[in-house]
Amino acid sequence: MKPPEWDKDRLWGRHQAKKLRPRPQRLMEELLPRVEVTPETVFERTQAHGGPVWLEVGFGGGEHLAWQATHNPDVLLIGAEPFMNGVAKLLTQIEDEGQENIAVRYGDVKPLMTALPDKSLERLFVLHPDPWPKKRHFKRRMISLPFLKEAARLLKPGCELRVASDIPDYVRWTLMHVQMHNRQSADFEWTAECRADWTDRPEDWPQTRYEAKARREGRPPAYLRFTRT
Ligand SMILES: C[S@@+](CC[C@H](N)C(=O)[O-])C[C@H]1O[C@@H](n2cnc3c(N)ncnc32)[C@H](O)[C@@H]1O
């Protein structure tokens, strides 16, 4: 079966919640242009870095991305997020903590992924993707056959795709789509050997804002790790 085309021109969800306060507004105007990557500039940025590159899809408030950048100073962390308030929040952390190894894609991750060369990523994170629970919206879900095809193209062998979700249906959806992808091309291996491997948060996997909210509301997440074979 031919996988559906990736809906490259559509972006779902909200882009702005509330007006920015003066500091985040200043950071959007002054800091964002210094750290921003676009599909046109991302190749050059990764080449200039020369070392490992990790990508986080939909970083929300950027807590996980900022943590990874601090703890992995030799890695270039690229984060993509179309929600302005989230981008501004990450910029605040960058200004406070001074990480120089973060690049921000303000917008849809899909054209950015398309612009990256084969085997250019060592890690790819999709943490608590929008669940889109209604059946007629399933096609908006980030985890999809076209996404997995791109992920397989971009990840180096032995490197990792990490997906977290607190929605049982999305966890099943992810496992099912990985299985469907593997039937076409056996690119991913789910590394879990026992229940704790997906129920217990690994030490190098800090909690995101969505995860904290889900836990408060009694929905423990699943931490899925897939190795690019
Ligand atoms: C449910 S939130 C989770 C945020 C964060 N990962 C966390 O765990 O706190 C999903 C995020 O994905 C972002 N998103 C949705 N579609 C996206 C796309 N095409 N490219 C990049 N980010 C996207 C949304 O703006 C939103 O911030």
The ligand as a Gaussian input file, in Angstrom:
#p B3LYP/6-31G(d) Opt

LIG

0 1
 C        0.277000      18.587000      23.181000
 S        1.551000      19.716000      22.828000
 C        2.976000      19.001000      23.652000
 C        4.077000      19.990000      23.858000
 C        5.352000      19.447000      24.497000
 N        5.973000      18.451000      23.654000
 C        5.073000      18.889000      25.865000
 O        5.135000      17.654000      26.033000
 O        4.809000      19.680000      26.802000
 C        1.901000      19.371000      21.118000
 C        2.737000      20.458000      20.472000
 O        3.034000      20.105000      19.125000
 C        3.046000      21.298000      18.375000
 N        2.859000      20.968000      16.950000
 C        1.709000      20.572000      16.349000
 N        1.895000      20.411000      15.038000
 C        3.209000      20.701000      14.794000
 C        4.002000      20.744000      13.618000
 N        3.498000      20.420000      12.422000
 N        5.303000      21.099000      13.724000
 C        5.834000      21.412000      14.936000
 N        5.127000      21.392000      16.080000
 C        3.830000      21.044000      16.015000
 C        1.887000      22.108000      18.960000
 O        1.973000      23.489000      18.659000
 C        2.041000      21.810000      20.444000
 O        2.831000      22.752000      21.110000

